[in-house]
Amino acid sequence: MTLKTSKNLTIVGVLTILGALVAVDASPSAYMGAIEPGLVAGASREDVIGVLVALLPSLGADRVVAAAPKLGLALGFDVDEGLERLD
């Protein structure tokens, strides 16, 4: 069963999967595979971003900062454009 075919996903389940992806430093495609069904299940973008905030004390800033652009891409944010604005 893949995330896209599961009909029993809950918001909590998807956010738990996202937490695991952050913990193992998953690839951007893994985030993309989890975000879409999460949003369909009813999770908001704020819920998804909240996973990073919640994981910060336990995983540390290095892991969370590494996951942030991958999660941003999966949510459809233009990460490169955002970084260019910092210059």
Residue pairs with C-beta under 8 A, 6 or more apart in sequence:
2 33
3 9
3 14
3 17
3 33
3 34
3 36
3 37
4 33
4 36
4 37
6 37
9 37
9 38
9 40
9 41
10 41
11 38
11 41
11 42
11 43
11 47
13 41
14 34
14 37
14 38
14 41
14 43
15 38
15 43
15 47
15 48
15 50
15 51
17 34
17 38
18 31
18 34
18 35
18 38
18 48
18 51
18 71
19 51
19 54
19 55
21 30
21 31
21 34
21 67
22 51
22 52
22 55
22 59
22 63
22 64
22 67
22 71
23 55
23 59
23 63
25 63
25 66
25 67
26 67
26 70
27 70
28 70
28 73
28 74
31 67
31 70
31 71
31 73
31 74
32 73
32 74
34 74
35 48
35 71
35 74
35 75
38 47
38 48
39 45
39 48
45 75
48 71
48 75
49 71
49 75
51 71
52 64
52 67
52 68
52 71
55 63
55 64
56 64
69 79
72 79
72 82
73 79
